[in-house]
Amino acid sequence: MLLSVAIRQRIINLAIENDVSLHQLSLDAGIPYSTLSSFLNGKSEDPKISTILHICEGLDISLKDFFDNELFLDVVFD
């Protein structure tokens, strides 16, 4: 699986698991909704690690918890 696809899916899965809308996640993470939406819609590729960290903070999880998922077992960089 492509790394960008795995990251997208992980964000979506975490939002669902935490019963939070993507708009609310952007607010909780302190990132513009347009940034999150652009990445999730495939308009931009490979978010900065700092953006992923903000998303983790918004979900109250660590980076380790974010990447500790089967989605990342066989990723390749696109």
N, CA and C atoms as an extended XYZ file, in Angstrom:
234
Properties=species:S:1:pos:R:3:atomname:S:1:resname:S:1:resid:I:1 pbc="F F F"
N         0.845       -1.167        0.000 N   MET     1
C         0.000        0.000        0.000 CA  MET     1
C         0.897        1.239        0.000 C   MET     1
N         0.468        2.249       -0.701 N   LEU     2
C         1.214        3.505       -0.708 CA  LEU     2
C         1.124        4.178        0.656 C   LEU     2
N         2.217        4.790        1.071 N   LEU     3
C         2.258        5.458        2.368 CA  LEU     3
C         1.152        6.501        2.493 C   LEU     3
N         0.962        7.319        1.481 N   SER     4
C        -0.060        8.368        1.553 CA  SER     4
C        -1.455        7.777        1.712 C   SER     4
N        -1.713        6.648        1.075 N   VAL     5
C        -3.018        5.983        1.186 CA  VAL     5
C        -3.201        5.435        2.604 C   VAL     5
N        -2.153        4.847        3.159 N   ALA     6
C        -2.212        4.311        4.518 CA  ALA     6
C        -2.479        5.426        5.534 C   ALA     6
N        -1.816        6.560        5.372 N   ILE     7
C        -2.012        7.683        6.289 CA  ILE     7
C        -3.444        8.203        6.168 C   ILE     7
N        -3.929        8.363        4.941 N   ARG     8
C        -5.312        8.812        4.735 CA  ARG     8
C        -6.293        7.882        5.435 C   ARG     8
N        -6.128        6.585        5.195 N   GLN     9
C        -7.055        5.613        5.774 CA  GLN     9
C        -6.980        5.616        7.295 C   GLN     9
N        -5.779        5.765        7.834 N   ARG    10
C        -5.610        5.776        9.299 CA  ARG    10
C        -6.326        6.981        9.908 C   ARG    10
N        -6.216        8.141        9.292 N   ILE    11
C        -6.899        9.333        9.795 CA  ILE    11
C        -8.406        9.122        9.760 C   ILE    11
N        -8.912        8.610        8.658 N   ILE    12
C       -10.352        8.364        8.531 CA  ILE    12
C       -10.809        7.348        9.578 C   ILE    12
N       -10.073        6.255        9.724 N   ASN    13
C       -10.435        5.230       10.708 CA  ASN    13
C       -10.448        5.790       12.131 C   ASN    13
N        -9.431        6.583       12.463 N   LEU    14
C        -9.370        7.162       13.805 CA  LEU    14
C       -10.519        8.140       14.056 C   LEU    14
N       -10.875        8.910       13.048 N   ALA    15
C       -12.007        9.830       13.195 CA  ALA    15
C       -13.286        9.048       13.459 C   ALA    15
N       -13.479        7.961       12.731 N   ILE    16
C       -14.664        7.123       12.931 CA  ILE    16
C       -14.643        6.493       14.319 C   ILE    16
N       -13.504        5.910       14.700 N   GLU    17
C       -13.372        5.258       16.011 CA  GLU    17
C       -13.638        6.231       17.159 C   GLU    17
N       -13.251        7.482       16.978 N   ASN    18
C       -13.412        8.486       18.025 CA  ASN    18
C       -14.695        9.295       17.869 C   ASN    18
N       -15.511        8.915       16.888 N   ASP    19
C       -16.790        9.573       16.639 CA  ASP    19
C       -16.630       11.091       16.525 C   ASP    19
N       -15.668       11.486       15.698 N   VAL    20
C       -15.389       12.901       15.501 CA  VAL    20
C       -15.430       13.203       14.001 C   VAL    20
N       -16.062       14.291       13.643 N   SER    21
C       -16.107       14.694       12.232 CA  SER    21
C       -14.736       15.224       11.830 C   SER    21
N       -14.500       15.243       10.539 N   LEU    22
C       -13.227       15.764       10.051 CA  LEU    22
C       -13.098       17.254       10.349 C   LEU    22
N       -14.215       17.961       10.326 N   HIS    23
C       -14.182       19.387       10.676 CA  HIS    23
C       -13.783       19.551       12.141 C   HIS    23
N       -14.384       18.757       13.024 N   GLN    24
C       -14.044       18.841       14.447 CA  GLN    24
C       -12.600       18.415       14.678 C   GLN    24
N       -12.149       17.404       13.955 N   LEU    25
C       -10.760       16.966       14.082 CA  LEU    25
C        -9.809       18.090       13.706 C   LEU    25
N       -10.119       18.807       12.638 N   SER    26
C        -9.246       19.917       12.244 CA  SER    26
C        -9.195       20.979       13.334 C   SER    26
N       -10.342       21.252       13.964 N   LEU    27
C       -10.368       22.222       15.064 CA  LEU    27
C        -9.562       21.722       16.258 C   LEU    27
N        -9.783       20.441       16.629 N   ASP    28
C        -9.070       19.861       17.770 CA  ASP    28
C        -7.568       19.789       17.518 C   ASP    28
N        -7.190       19.578       16.264 N   ALA    29
C        -5.779       19.454       15.900 CA  ALA    29
C        -5.117       20.814       15.682 C   ALA    29
N        -5.929       21.856       15.542 N   GLY    30
C        -5.380       23.187       15.310 CA  GLY    30
C        -4.816       23.363       13.918 C   GLY    30
N        -5.381       22.638       12.972 N   ILE    31
C        -4.956       22.780       11.573 CA  ILE    31
C        -6.159       23.213       10.744 C   ILE    31
N        -5.916       23.950        9.675 N   PRO    32
C        -7.032       24.378        8.836 CA  PRO    32
C        -7.777       23.169        8.242 C   PRO    32
N        -9.086       23.267        8.191 N   TYR    33
C        -9.880       22.202        7.597 CA  TYR    33
C        -9.440       21.981        6.154 C   TYR    33
N        -9.108       23.047        5.461 N   SER    34
C        -8.683       22.929        4.055 CA  SER    34
C        -7.433       22.067        3.919 C   SER    34
N        -6.536       22.128        4.889 N   THR    35
C        -5.323       21.308        4.871 CA  THR    35
C        -5.684       19.839        5.000 C   THR    35
N        -6.537       19.526        5.976 N   LEU    36
C        -6.955       18.146        6.200 CA  LEU    36
C        -7.755       17.627        5.007 C   LEU    36
N        -8.690       18.410        4.553 N   SER    37
C        -9.543       18.023        3.436 CA  SER    37
C        -8.736       17.815        2.160 C   SER    37
N        -7.809       18.695        1.899 N   SER    38
C        -6.982       18.602        0.699 CA  SER    38
C        -6.188       17.305        0.682 C   SER    38
N        -5.640       16.923        1.813 N   PHE    39
C        -4.890       15.674        1.888 CA  PHE    39
C        -5.818       14.475        1.746 C   PHE    39
N        -6.921       14.482        2.471 N   LEU    40
C        -7.827       13.333        2.438 CA  LEU    40
C        -8.495       13.146        1.078 C   LEU    40
N        -8.649       14.221        0.338 N   ASN    41
C        -9.239       14.137       -0.998 CA  ASN    41
C        -8.198       13.867       -2.082 C   ASN    41
N        -6.933       13.732       -1.704 N   GLY    42
C        -5.886       13.408       -2.658 CA  GLY    42
C        -5.352       14.584       -3.445 C   GLY    42
N        -5.751       15.799       -3.058 N   LYS    43
C        -5.263       16.983       -3.770 CA  LYS    43
C        -3.833       17.325       -3.380 C   LYS    43
N        -3.440       16.915       -2.192 N   SER    44
C        -2.047       17.091       -1.770 CA  SER    44
C        -1.532       15.745       -1.273 C   SER    44
N        -0.258       15.548       -1.386 N   GLU    45
C         0.368       14.279       -1.015 CA  GLU    45
C         1.276       14.467        0.195 C   GLU    45
N         1.490       13.387        0.890 N   ASP    46
C         2.486       13.306        1.953 CA  ASP    46
C         2.482       14.490        2.915 C   ASP    46
N         1.618       14.444        3.909 N   PRO    47
C         1.592       15.533        4.895 CA  PRO    47
C         2.894       15.571        5.686 C   PRO    47
N         3.201       16.736        6.186 N   LYS    48
C         4.375       16.881        7.049 CA  LYS    48
C         4.148       16.079        8.318 C   LYS    48
N         5.214       15.601        8.894 N   ILE    49
C         5.102       14.851       10.150 CA  ILE    49
C         4.527       15.744       11.238 C   ILE    49
N         4.790       17.046       11.163 N   SER    50
C         4.224       17.962       12.160 CA  SER    50
C         2.702       18.031       12.023 C   SER    50
N         2.181       17.908       10.813 N   THR    51
C         0.730       17.888       10.624 CA  THR    51
C         0.139       16.621       11.227 C   THR    51
N         0.819       15.489       11.003 N   ILE    52
C         0.350       14.233       11.603 CA  ILE    52
C         0.409       14.329       13.122 C   ILE    52
N         1.453       14.956       13.649 N   LEU    53
C         1.562       15.139       15.101 CA  LEU    53
C         0.390       15.964       15.626 C   LEU    53
N         0.021       17.028       14.930 N   HIS    54
C        -1.125       17.840       15.359 CA  HIS    54
C        -2.414       17.022       15.336 C   HIS    54
N        -2.564       16.186       14.326 N   ILE    55
C        -3.742       15.320       14.252 CA  ILE    55
C        -3.747       14.364       15.445 C   ILE    55
N        -2.590       13.812       15.771 N   CYS    56
C        -2.483       12.932       16.942 CA  CYS    56
C        -2.856       13.665       18.216 C   CYS    56
N        -2.380       14.883       18.350 N   GLU    57
C        -2.715       15.678       19.539 CA  GLU    57
C        -4.219       15.921       19.602 C   GLU    57
N        -4.839       16.186       18.449 N   GLY    58
C        -6.278       16.395       18.408 CA  GLY    58
C        -7.056       15.150       18.784 C   GLY    58
N        -6.476       13.987       18.527 N   LEU    59
C        -7.115       12.715       18.863 CA  LEU    59
C        -6.651       12.174       20.212 C   LEU    59
N        -5.725       12.888       20.842 N   ASP    60
C        -5.153       12.494       22.133 CA  ASP    60
C        -4.469       11.126       22.062 C   ASP    60
N        -3.671       10.947       20.996 N   ILE    61
C        -2.865        9.740       20.854 CA  ILE    61
C        -1.431       10.155       20.518 C   ILE    61
N        -0.515        9.216       20.638 N   SER    62
C         0.883        9.486       20.311 CA  SER    62
C         1.152        9.139       18.844 C   SER    62
N         2.269        9.640       18.335 N   LEU    63
C         2.686        9.246       16.987 CA  LEU    63
C         2.874        7.738       16.907 C   LEU    63
N         3.391        7.151       17.979 N   LYS    64
C         3.577        5.700       18.018 CA  LYS    64
C         2.240        5.006       17.831 C   LYS    64
N         1.213        5.483       18.529 N   ASP    65
C        -0.113        4.883       18.398 CA  ASP    65
C        -0.666        5.066       16.981 C   ASP    65
N        -0.373        6.206       16.376 N   PHE    66
C        -0.857        6.457       15.019 CA  PHE    66
C        -0.274        5.433       14.048 C   PHE    66
N         1.038        5.229       14.115 N   PHE    67
C         1.698        4.356       13.154 CA  PHE    67
C         1.703        2.889       13.560 C   PHE    67
N         1.319        2.576       14.788 N   ASP    68
C         1.269        1.194       15.259 CA  ASP    68
C        -0.045        0.560       14.805 C   ASP    68
N        -0.130        0.296       13.500 N   ASN    69
C        -1.345       -0.221       12.898 CA  ASN    69
C        -0.961       -1.070       11.695 C   ASN    69
N        -1.752       -2.081       11.429 N   GLU    70
C        -1.454       -2.996       10.321 CA  GLU    70
C        -1.406       -2.301        8.956 C   GLU    70
N        -2.024       -1.140        8.828 N   LEU    71
C        -1.970       -0.409        7.564 CA  LEU    71
C        -0.534       -0.085        7.152 C   LEU    71
N         0.353        0.021        8.130 N   PHE    72
C         1.722        0.436        7.857 CA  PHE    72
C         2.722       -0.716        7.758 C   PHE    72
N         2.230       -1.943        7.739 N   LEU    73
C         3.137       -3.087        7.696 CA  LEU    73
C         3.897       -3.205        6.383 C   LEU    73
N         3.222       -2.956        5.280 N   ASP    74
C         3.856       -3.143        3.974 CA  ASP    74
C         3.712       -1.912        3.096 C   ASP    74
N         4.005       -0.744        3.653 N   VAL    75
C         3.857        0.488        2.872 CA  VAL    75
C         5.068        0.717        1.980 C   VAL    75
N         4.805        1.420        0.905 N   VAL    76
C         5.867        1.865        0.009 CA  VAL    76
C         5.667        3.368       -0.211 C   VAL    76
N         6.760        4.036       -0.440 N   PHE    77
C         6.697        5.463       -0.693 CA  PHE    77
C         6.380        5.691       -2.151 C   PHE    77
N         5.393        6.555       -2.410 N   ASP    78
C         4.980        6.784       -3.782 CA  ASP    78
C         5.852        7.740       -4.507 C   ASP    78
